[in-house]
């Protein structure tokens, strides 16, 4: 059983849908900007990557609007796009042969904040009955399952920024166990005051006001990350079933590994190098088989150095192109890993590594070949995607181009798609 | 005496649970079940909560949940309003 990705759905601050997002990303279009969703003046963090061109009423029936947080409104639209991109009709399969796994680290915070305000201002009778599920981590899994009748294995994973990758690992597990089609990924939005202040104590966010210098991973001037909203959902199928349907295959989920960092203060090293090695071993490849790394790129000196050391340890100093297109849109929490995998697959499809923007003076402690302008390497068939989450989560996913020996490559695999 | 009318009930339901343009919801549906119009128990609870707030009436959950159609709900609510007054 080989788990392959046949459809992508994307919602990001610099593009809704695969085509718009990918164009903006290759061009290095940044959408980090002052927060407009609420007045950020009272908060130490005033920048974010906002999705400003999404109108939920264009995508969802009026019945869904009162019962959904923004994370769910975005996720439902993205799930539609992913299935359309895959040309997949879950209804054509048996209900129990289709599954869903999403990651979520915050839940429907904005909905919860609104209902909490009603509770205190107006009283308990004014709290929405939909509060019962709309805020919940598993809400996207449930709502997507209902929308597309995906009644097989369902899961909701909570591992902060690493969750989007863990969802993809879980999808592969489900495909191997016989599920025919799984939607996997994450879509997240934490752009309300309550969600913002919940993220402040960790101290991981940049407090700069200039979008050009706020989020500079691996730079000598790095001071933190920036929050973004959005994410991606991927349609994952068994390779043989996808071939039988005759659809385009973006690539294979070749390797997956996850590990936890040692407890703070421990003398043991962080788990990131071990996670990378395990993901390569799982894929049955060696470091020289990998063509590009999509980094977690926390934008914090300690975390950046840990990640850079791990990459240099496995691939050699400056030994492999490393990129972080998330510098254009901010860090999407659980949406990030899935979007990075989608981005890696598009990079493989078109043979181009999208850039890391902002970073200009690389920290000499970070011995990595950071891609700061879109680059076309001689070979781009295998990508490693890394994510690290608050709490010590480390996850790595290896994706590679459809295998030629099994005839999975077809002519239209490398043509730019229209949508 | 205040009464809950069908047009007002319809407004409250749409506020509480949203509209679905594909489902006709006018007076011809007075005897259709809420369920058949796609309103689940949460949509119903949310609507009931708005009726309670708007009309200052207490609608005991067990009794009100037994009202399956707009007509039954209107009669039930208006009885309760009359009793309260």
Interface residues (C-beta under 8 A of the other chain):
Chain A: X61 X62 X63 X64 X65 X66 X67 X125 X126 X128 X129 X130 X132
Chain B: X14 X15 X16 X17 X18 X19 X20 X21 X22 X38 X42 X43 X45 X46 X49 X52 X53
